[in-house]
């Protein structure tokens, strides 16, 4: 046998087949939604996945204010941030964030499931989250997918 019958394909930024994907977050459980979105952003759902390249798709999430948390997490879960000053620790629940900034909890959940590297930061920029049903990316003609269709 003088040649291989298969080749390992490494995708780079130029040869990546990046698509636009639209996901509706209505009644979706936050953690399950975030893990599927992180998989799409990294490109792990494609046969040409390359771990050191941004080969994932661009993801648009609409209806972020209608996301669901199971159990008592809506009131018991706490997001902690610090102002940098003594005694500057601030605590906020998901219910309060859904009132003020509903896109935050989805962005934070997806960010936590991506690698903590420059590549992970670049992949996070491919995520667009909107509170309502409208989005300004109609020109990209995104493909609508349901969460249970993702492998």
N, C-alpha and C positions, 0 to 999 in steps of 0.2 A: 504494500500500500504506500504509494508515494505522496499522497496528499490527505489532509484531514477532511472528513466529510462534514465537519461543522467548524464554525469560527466563533470565537467569543467577541461579541460586539461591545465596544465601549462608546458610549454616547458623550459628546461634548456639547458646549453651548450652541455651536453652529448646527449640529446635526440633530438636536433634540426636537421632537415633534410635540410642541407645546400647544395644547388646546385650551378653550375656555369652557368651564363647567359651572352650571347654576344649580345651587342646592337650596331648597326651601326648608327653613328651620322650624316651621310650624309643628308644634307638639313633638319635636325631636328631643331625646334625652341628651343633655349637654355633653357628657363624657363620651357617649357612643358617637355623637356627631363629630366631636373634636378629633377622635382617633381616626375616623374615616377620612376627614378632611386633611389631617396630617399625612396620612398615607398617600393621598392624591397629590398633595403639595410636594412630597419627596419623590414621587414617581414610582413608588413601590408596587403600584397596581399594573405597571407596564412590564412586558417581557424584556424590554431594553433598559431596565433599571441599572444605573451606575451610581454607586454610593458617593463618589467624589465630584459629581456634576449636578447642576440644577436641571434635571430632566422632567420635573413634575409639571402638572398643569396649573393654569390660573383658575382660582376658585372664587366664585361670587356666592355669598350667603345672603339671602333675603329673609325678612321677618324675624330678625334676631330677638325682638322683644317677646316673641311667642315660644321661646325655647323653654324646655321643661327640666326641672331638677327633681329627682326622686327623693322620697322620704321627707325629712324635715330640713333638708339642706337649704331651702330658700330662706329660712330664718336662722338656722343654727350654724351654717358655714360662714366663716369670717375671712375676708381679705384684709391683710395687714400691710400698711405702708408706713414709712417714717419720713418726717419732714427734714430731718437732719439736725434739729435742735433738741436740747434736753427735754424729755417728756413729750416728744413730738410724734409718738406712735399713734396712728389713726386706724380705726377698725370700721369696716363697712361690710354689710351683708349683700348677697346677690339681689335680694328684693329691692334694696336701696339703689343698687347699680342699674337695675332694670328700669327704675323711674328716671334716673339722671342720664345714664349713658348705656343703653342696652347692648351696644356692640362690644363693650369691654369684656364681658364675661366669656364670650366666644373667642375673642382674640387672645385672652389670657390662657384659656384652656388649650387652644391649638398651639400657642407659643411654648407651653410647657411640654408638649409632646414632640417638638422638633429638636434637633441637635443644638447644643449650646456652642455653636461655631459661627464663623463668618458665612458659611454656606447655609446654615439654618436661618440666619438673619436675612439672607438674600431670598430664601424660599418663603419666609414669612411675608415678604413684600408682595408676593403673588396672591395673597389673600385679601379679598375685599368684602367687608361685612356692612350690611345696611339694615337699619331698624325697620323700615317699611317694605312694601312689596315692589317699590320702584328702585331702579338702579340705572346709572348712566352708561352702562356697557352694552347696550343693545347693538351697537355697531360691530361688536366682535362676534355676534350671533352665537351665544353660549349654548351648549347642549345641556338640557335639563336632565338631571339624574335623580333617582330616589336612593335613599341610604341603603335600603335592603338589596339594591342591584349591584353594589360595590363588592368586589371580591377581596 
